[in-house]
Amino acid sequence: MKSYFDKTHTWGRIWTVAALVIFLLMPVAFSIHLNAWPKAEYFFKGLASVAIIFYPTGIIEVISYAPLLGAAGTYLSFVTGNIANLKLPCTMSALETSGYSVSSEEGEVISTIAVAVSSIVTTIIIAIGVLLMSVTGFIKEITSPSSPIYPAFQQILPCLFGAIGATYIYKHWKITIAPLVVILTVLAFSGGTQVGVLIPISVAVALIVTHFMYKKGVFGKEETGGIDG
């Protein structure tokens, strides 16, 4: 496994840097083609308003998601994107179904496969959606505000996370109390807080509270896998 993780980190770093370069090449290509370059004062002014939110969130997401996705799954997820919406739910579902922990060798493989399959399926679905929109206009019709099923498309993510979260809440309800209280408190004072901020906060709270609960012997053997605290 040491050799596997060494190769994973090596190739993961290479592809992460390559992805960043490719992302930056698009605006650079437009600037070269149009001979239009943003002025430094406007560039850094716009960057400052975005960086103050997304840079800390990006750092926190890596720390929060890595223990849940595994090494290879983390690199692949951050290159392909949609982690909270797709990659993380798919990985959690695959690990839950298999019964393995992501920290195990089997869990590492399952996590990687789940993220990879999610990326492939997402790409295929997007391609089909683009084709349907450009050729038939079917997607545009069913997602327009005038469509009778339009409200259903506004609840896709709540349904996705609700279905996945219900299983974990039922099995580990003691752990969910503190994160839910904190999230609801944050939303009560700031209803517009983004999911990318709420998830790292809830993860940090869950880890801290669970650690103290474990030390206090709150969990039974059926909840800790028989491990003696």
N, C-alpha and C positions, 0 to 999 in steps of 0.2 A: 504493500500500500504506500510505502514511502516513495518508491519510484513513481507510482501512479500520481500521487499528489504533487511531486516535483514537476512532472510533465504537465499536469493540469494547471499549475500556477504559471509555468513558463508559457504555454500556449494561450492560457487565459489572458495574461498580460499583453502578449503580442496582438491578439485579436481585439482586445479592448482599445489599445492604442490605435490599431488599424481602423477600427470603427470610428473613433474620434476624428481621425484624419479625414476619412471619407465624409463624415457629417460636415466638417468644415470646408471641404472642397466645393460643395454645392454653392454656398454664398460667394466663395472666392471666384468660382467659374462665372457666376452671373456678373460679378463686379468687373472681371476681366473682359467679358463679352460686351458689356454695356459701357465700359470705361467709366463706371460710377462707383466711387469708393466712399464709405461713410466717414464723416468727419470725426476725429477722435473725441471731441467734446460731447457730441451726441451719442457716440458709441458707448462711452464709459458712463454717461448719464443714464442711458437705457439699461446698461448692464447692472448698474448699482441697484436699481429698483427691483430687478429680478434676482440678482445674486443674494441679496439679503434674506430672501425666503428660500430659494431653491438650493443654494450651496450648503447651508446647514442641514436641510432636509435630506439632500443627497448623501451626506456623510452619515447621518443617523440611519438612513435606509440600509446602507451597506452593513452597518453594525447590527441592525435588527433582523435583516433578511438572511444574512449569511448562515447563522446557525439553523435556520429553517430550510434552506435550499441546498446546503452542502457546497463543497468547493466548486465542482464543475457546473452545478446548477446555478450558482451565483454569477459566475462569469457569463454563462450563456444567457441568463435572464437580463443582466444589465446591458448586454449588447443588443438583444432583441426587443427589450422594453415590455410594457404592460405587466409589470410584476404583480402589483396588488390586485389588478383586475383578472389576470389569467394565470400567470406562472405560479404564483403562490397558492391559489386555490387548487390548481391541478396537482401540484406537488403534495399538498396536505392530503388531498383525496387519495392519491396513489399510495402514500405512506400509510394512511389509515387503513386502506383496503388490504395492503400487503402485511401489515402488522409489524413492520420494521421501523427502527428509528433512523433518522437521517445521519446520526453519528456512527452507524454501523456500516460495514462494507456493502452489504446488500442495499441498505437505505441510500447510500451514496449513488449507487448505480440506478436505483429506481427513481431517485430525484432527478438525475441527469436525463433519463429517458422521458420522464414526465414533462420536463421543461422543453426538451427537443420536440416531442410530439405536439405539445401545445403550440410551439412556434410554427411547425409545419402546417398544422390544421388552421391556425390563424391566417397564415399566408394564403392558403387555398381558399378559405372562406372570403377573405378580402378580394381575391382575384375574381371569384364568382360574383361577389356583390358589385364590383366595378363593372363586370361584364353585363350583369342584369341592368344596372343603372344606365349604361351607355347604349345598350341595344333595345331593351324592352321598357325601361322606366318603371319596372315593377316595384323595386325597392323604394323609389321616390313616392310612389302612390300609397303604399301601405304605411310609410313613416311620416307622411304629411299630416299636419294638424287636423285636416278634414277627414282623415281615415278613422273608421270606427274602432280600430285596434291601436290607435296612436298612444293612448295612455299606457298600454302594456309595455311599449318600448321605453318608457320613462322609468320603469321599475325593474329593468333587467339586472342591474348590479345589486340592488337590495335583495332580489330573489336569489341571486347566485350566492351572495355571502350569507343570507339567511339560511339557505338549505345546508351550507357547509358548517356554518357556525352553530346551528341547532344541535348537531351531533356532538360537538365538543362541549357546548354548554351543558348538555344533558349528562355527559360522562364526567366532566370536571367542573361542576357548577360552583364549587368553592373558590376556584381560581378566577372565575369570571366576574365575581362581585366587585372587587376593587377596581379593575379596569373600566367596567361599565359605569361605576359611580364617577370616576375621574372624567371619562369621556362626556358623560351627560352634564357634568359640572362645567366643563370647558365649553360645550355647545350652548349651555344656558347663558353664558356671558358673551360668547362669540359664536353665533350660529353659522357664520360663514367659514369656519375653520376647515381647511382642506383635509381630505382623507390622508394625503401624504404626510401630514403633521400628526393627525390623530392616531394612526397606526403605530408609529414609533413611540409615542407617548404611552399608549396602552400596553405595548410590549415591555417597555421599561418598568411600568408599574406592576405588570403581571410577574415579571422576573423577581423584582424586589420583594413583593408581598408573598409570592410562593416560597421564596427562600426562607423567610421568617416563619411562615406557616409550617414548612417542612422541619425546621429546627425545633419548633414548639410541639411537634408530633401531632399536628392537626389531621394529617392524612393517614388513612388505614393502609394495610398491606396491599389491598386490592387496587389502591390508587397509586402506589409506588412500585408495584411489581414485586413486592415482597422484600424490598431493600430495607435494611435496618438503618434508621437515621442516626 
